[in-house]
Amino acid sequence: MGLSFSLMKIIAVKALRDFWERFPDAEQPLKAWVDEVRKARWTQPADIKHHYRNASILKNRRVVFNIKGNAYRLVASVAYRFGAVYIKFIGTHEQYDMIDAETIDGEY
């Protein structure tokens, strides 16, 4: 099996767990997102947009996902070639408005 056909791996899932402990209403939506991403095979941004139409594709392989009806925002960096999704930020919409999604690196 080639790398481009491997399932996605999520790096820094602990950050999501820590977040839903502070915001319990985010737990089920984030768990659903994790489950969906782990089953995905993303090789390009269009693969993400096919499933997450409201996702925003940014520079530097960054993607912004709306979680729980846009109550929360998740910024990830996607290494398509390696099948990895790196969590860079998870926060409320208000917290998201205070960061630069293209450069933030795990400071949440």
C-alpha positions as CSV (number, residue, x, y, z in Angstrom):
1,M,0.0,0.0,0.0
2,G,1.4,3.4,-1.0
3,L,1.7,6.4,1.3
4,S,-1.0,8.3,-0.6
5,F,-3.5,5.6,0.2
6,S,-2.9,5.3,3.9
7,L,-5.5,6.4,6.5
8,M,-4.9,9.8,8.2
9,K,-3.1,9.9,11.5
10,I,-3.9,12.8,13.9
11,I,-1.0,14.3,15.8
12,A,-1.8,16.0,19.2
13,V,-5.2,14.4,19.9
14,K,-4.5,15.2,23.6
15,A,-5.0,18.9,22.8
16,L,-8.5,18.0,21.7
17,R,-9.2,16.0,24.8
18,D,-7.9,18.8,27.0
19,F,-10.2,21.2,25.1
20,W,-13.3,19.2,25.5
21,E,-12.6,18.8,29.2
22,R,-12.9,22.6,29.4
23,F,-15.8,22.8,26.9
24,P,-17.8,19.6,27.4
25,D,-20.3,20.5,24.6
26,A,-17.4,20.1,22.2
27,E,-16.6,16.5,23.2
28,Q,-19.0,14.7,20.9
29,P,-18.4,16.9,17.8
30,L,-14.7,16.6,18.3
31,K,-14.8,12.8,18.7
32,A,-16.9,12.6,15.6
33,W,-14.3,14.7,13.7
34,V,-11.5,12.5,15.0
35,D,-13.3,9.4,13.9
36,E,-14.0,10.8,10.4
37,V,-10.5,12.0,9.9
38,R,-8.9,8.7,11.0
39,K,-11.0,7.0,8.3
40,A,-10.1,9.6,5.6
41,R,-7.6,9.3,2.8
42,W,-6.7,12.9,2.0
43,T,-4.2,13.4,-0.8
44,Q,-5.1,17.0,-1.7
45,P,-7.2,19.9,-0.3
46,A,-10.1,19.0,-2.6
47,D,-10.5,15.7,-0.7
48,I,-11.1,17.7,2.5
49,K,-13.5,20.1,0.8
50,H,-15.5,17.1,-0.6
51,H,-16.4,16.0,2.9
52,Y,-16.1,19.3,4.8
53,R,-17.6,21.9,2.5
54,N,-17.3,24.7,5.2
55,A,-13.6,24.0,5.8
56,S,-11.3,26.9,4.8
57,I,-8.2,25.9,3.0
58,L,-5.3,28.3,3.8
59,K,-1.7,28.6,2.9
60,N,1.0,26.3,4.3
61,R,-1.2,23.3,4.1
62,R,-3.5,24.7,6.8
63,V,-7.1,23.9,7.1
64,V,-9.7,25.5,9.4
65,F,-12.6,23.3,10.4
66,N,-15.8,24.5,11.9
67,I,-16.8,22.4,14.9
68,K,-20.2,22.2,16.5
69,G,-22.0,24.5,14.1
70,N,-19.0,27.0,14.0
71,A,-19.1,27.4,17.8
72,Y,-15.4,26.2,17.8
73,R,-12.6,26.4,15.3
74,L,-9.9,23.8,14.7
75,V,-6.8,24.7,12.7
76,A,-4.8,21.8,11.4
77,S,-1.8,21.4,9.2
78,V,-2.2,18.5,6.8
79,A,0.9,16.5,5.5
80,Y,-0.9,14.9,2.6
81,R,2.2,12.9,1.5
82,F,2.5,11.3,4.9
83,G,-1.2,11.0,5.8
84,A,-0.8,13.1,8.9
85,V,-3.0,15.9,10.4
86,Y,-1.3,18.1,13.0
87,I,-3.5,20.0,15.4
88,K,-2.3,23.6,15.6
89,F,-5.2,25.3,17.4
90,I,-8.6,24.5,18.9
91,G,-10.6,27.2,20.4
92,T,-13.8,29.2,20.6
93,H,-14.8,31.4,17.6
94,E,-13.7,34.4,19.7
95,Q,-10.3,32.9,20.5
96,Y,-9.9,32.0,16.8
97,D,-10.5,35.7,15.9
98,M,-7.4,36.6,17.9
99,I,-4.9,34.3,16.2
100,D,-3.2,34.0,12.8
101,A,-4.4,30.6,11.6
102,E,-1.6,30.5,9.0
103,T,1.2,30.6,11.6
104,I,-0.2,29.4,15.0
105,D,1.6,26.4,16.2
106,G,-0.1,24.8,19.2
107,E,-0.4,27.8,21.4
108,Y,-4.0,27.4,22.7
